[in-house]
Structures are given as C-alpha cells and as structure tokens.
Amino acid sequence: MFQIIQTRPRNPGGRIPVRPEWYKIDTSNLSGKTIAELEIRRLTGCTVVAINRDGKFAQFPDLDLPLLQGDEILVAGTNAQLAFLKRAFGLSAIDPPQRPEKRVA
C-alpha cells in the first residue's frame, strides 16, 4: 500500500507555520480506507481538515469516513509534513476546488 520512508517530521511547540494543501485520492490503495485506518495524523503529523466529494464539502470529517476514488482532501501541516505525506501515500497536490458562489438576495 505505502511505505514508511522515515519518522514523521515534528513541529515542536507548534513553532513552524502550517499551511493547507489539497490532494486528490486517485489511487486504489487509499480508496475505501478510512482516515483512521490510514493513520495519516500519526504517520505524517498532518491533519485532514476537509473532504470535497462530488462538490459537497465536509469540514473536520469523521475519522471513520471512508475515502473514495475522486475525493479531494484538504490537509494541514508544515512543509516537511506535507512533503512526507506526498511521498508516503503517493499523493499529488491539486488546485483548490471551486465552491459555488453564494448569492445574497
């Protein structure tokens, strides 16, 4: 499925700034697995903040929610943690999805 390359990068005391990054679940190795099963936080130090599934956004998704092929996930972490996530899980960063504009009447 994936291989552990090294120990996850640390952010002692939260002194290193974190940033968000969008990724697309386009590999069958991750599809059908839950966030908890993949242990993304424990293995990489990154946090899954949101999931975009077919244009519907779920913020702070439940850890038991299975990821599906085509899902887009928003992950927060330091530059080192996000780079580690990409290598460990074989993910590629994508542009943020477009949310429909809300019109005020």
DRENMARSE-812177 format. One record per residue (C-alpha): residue number from 1; x, y, z. Coordinates in pm, 1 decimal. Layout:
<nodes>
node vogu->NUM	x->X	y->Y	z->Z;
...
</nodes>
This chain:
<nodes>
node vogu->1	x->0.0	y->0.0	z->0.0;
node vogu->2	x->252.7	y->261.6	z->111.8;
node vogu->3	x->590.6	y->254.8	z->270.5;
node vogu->4	x->725.8	y->440.0	z->567.8;
node vogu->5	x->1025.1	y->639.1	z->448.0;
node vogu->6	x->1141.1	y->778.4	z->780.5;
node vogu->7	x->992.9	y->900.0	z->1103.9;
node vogu->8	x->740.5	y->1175.6	z->1058.6;
node vogu->9	x->857.1	y->1537.1	z->1072.1;
node vogu->10	x->785.2	y->1706.0	z->1403.4;
node vogu->11	x->665.4	y->2055.0	z->1489.4;
node vogu->12	x->782.5	y->2107.1	z->1848.2;
node vogu->13	x->565.8	y->2354.7	z->2030.8;
node vogu->14	x->391.3	y->2448.3	z->1704.9;
node vogu->15	x->665.8	y->2695.5	z->1617.9;
node vogu->16	x->680.7	y->2604.9	z->1248.0;
node vogu->17	x->392.6	y->2754.9	z->1046.4;
node vogu->18	x->141.3	y->2513.1	z->898.1;
node vogu->19	x->-32.5	y->2556.6	z->564.8;
node vogu->20	x->-321.2	y->2388.1	z->384.1;
node vogu->21	x->-283.8	y->2177.9	z->69.6;
node vogu->22	x->-545.7	y->1998.9	z->-144.4;
node vogu->23	x->-485.3	y->1642.5	z->-270.0;
node vogu->24	x->-691.5	y->1411.7	z->-489.3;
node vogu->25	x->-749.4	y->1046.6	z->-396.3;
node vogu->26	x->-662.9	y->891.9	z->-730.5;
node vogu->27	x->-505.6	y->566.1	z->-623.2;
node vogu->28	x->-694.1	y->249.5	z->-537.7;
node vogu->29	x->-450.9	y->189.3	z->-248.2;
node vogu->30	x->-628.1	y->461.2	z->-48.0;
node vogu->31	x->-980.8	y->425.6	z->-185.0;
node vogu->32	x->-1220.6	y->255.7	z->56.2;
node vogu->33	x->-994.3	y->307.9	z->357.8;
node vogu->34	x->-1092.8	y->537.7	z->641.8;
node vogu->35	x->-882.0	y->825.0	z->771.6;
node vogu->36	x->-839.2	y->624.6	z->1093.2;
node vogu->37	x->-720.0	y->312.6	z->907.0;
node vogu->38	x->-464.7	y->513.8	z->710.3;
node vogu->39	x->-334.6	y->676.1	z->1032.0;
node vogu->40	x->-248.9	y->993.3	z->841.9;
node vogu->41	x->-204.9	y->1205.0	z->1155.6;
node vogu->42	x->10.2	y->950.7	z->1340.0;
node vogu->43	x->229.4	y->864.9	z->1042.0;
node vogu->44	x->278.7	y->1211.5	z->892.6;
node vogu->45	x->177.0	y->1470.7	z->1152.2;
node vogu->46	x->-75.2	y->1616.2	z->901.8;
node vogu->47	x->-443.2	y->1673.6	z->976.8;
node vogu->48	x->-726.7	y->1611.2	z->730.0;
node vogu->49	x->-932.4	y->1929.7	z->757.4;
node vogu->50	x->-1197.9	y->1879.4	z->487.3;
node vogu->51	x->-1316.2	y->1647.4	z->211.5;
node vogu->52	x->-1475.6	y->1750.6	z->-117.3;
node vogu->53	x->-1685.5	y->1466.6	z->-257.3;
node vogu->54	x->-1880.7	y->1543.0	z->-572.9;
node vogu->55	x->-1895.6	y->1913.8	z->-488.4;
node vogu->56	x->-2013.9	y->1857.2	z->-131.4;
node vogu->57	x->-1774.4	y->1970.2	z->140.1;
node vogu->58	x->-1735.6	y->1805.3	z->479.9;
node vogu->59	x->-1529.8	y->2006.6	z->727.7;
node vogu->60	x->-1345.5	y->1819.2	z->1001.6;
node vogu->61	x->-1459.1	y->1479.0	z->867.3;
node vogu->62	x->-1525.8	y->1183.5	z->1092.3;
node vogu->63	x->-1222.9	y->953.5	z->1115.9;
node vogu->64	x->-1442.8	y->656.9	z->1020.5;
node vogu->65	x->-1545.9	y->815.0	z->688.8;
node vogu->66	x->-1406.0	y->606.0	z->402.2;
node vogu->67	x->-1214.5	y->791.3	z->132.9;
node vogu->68	x->-1334.6	y->723.8	z->-220.5;
node vogu->69	x->-1155.2	y->748.5	z->-551.8;
node vogu->70	x->-1205.1	y->1103.5	z->-679.5;
node vogu->71	x->-1234.7	y->1258.8	z->-331.5;
node vogu->72	x->-1034.4	y->1575.3	z->-274.9;
node vogu->73	x->-890.7	y->1620.6	z->73.8;
node vogu->74	x->-768.0	y->1937.4	z->240.7;
node vogu->75	x->-473.2	y->1860.2	z->465.0;
node vogu->76	x->-288.4	y->2095.2	z->701.8;
node vogu->77	x->75.3	y->2052.1	z->800.8;
node vogu->78	x->421.5	y->2202.5	z->784.8;
node vogu->79	x->607.0	y->2198.5	z->453.2;
node vogu->80	x->808.2	y->1896.8	z->572.5;
node vogu->81	x->497.6	y->1709.9	z->691.3;
node vogu->82	x->312.3	y->1773.1	z->363.3;
node vogu->83	x->614.8	y->1658.3	z->160.2;
node vogu->84	x->630.5	y->1343.6	z->373.3;
node vogu->85	x->255.6	y->1282.9	z->320.9;
node vogu->86	x->303.1	y->1307.8	z->-58.1;
node vogu->87	x->590.3	y->1058.2	z->-57.3;
node vogu->88	x->437.5	y->811.8	z->188.9;
node vogu->89	x->92.6	y->796.1	z->26.5;
node vogu->90	x->183.5	y->877.7	z->-334.6;
node vogu->91	x->-39.3	y->1186.0	z->-349.5;
node vogu->92	x->-14.6	y->1486.5	z->-579.9;
node vogu->93	x->-122.2	y->1835.9	z->-481.4;
node vogu->94	x->-409.7	y->1990.4	z->-677.9;
node vogu->95	x->-560.2	y->2336.4	z->-713.7;
node vogu->96	x->-831.6	y->2414.5	z->-458.2;
node vogu->97	x->-1180.3	y->2314.1	z->-576.5;
node vogu->98	x->-1416.8	y->2591.5	z->-674.6;
node vogu->99	x->-1703.7	y->2640.7	z->-433.9;
node vogu->100	x->-2026.7	y->2775.4	z->-578.8;
node vogu->101	x->-2073.9	y->3142.6	z->-510.0;
node vogu->102	x->-2345.6	y->3223.7	z->-260.8;
node vogu->103	x->-2572.3	y->3497.8	z->-380.8;
node vogu->104	x->-2720.3	y->3739.6	z->-137.6;
node vogu->105	x->-3072.6	y->3847.9	z->-228.7;
</nodes>
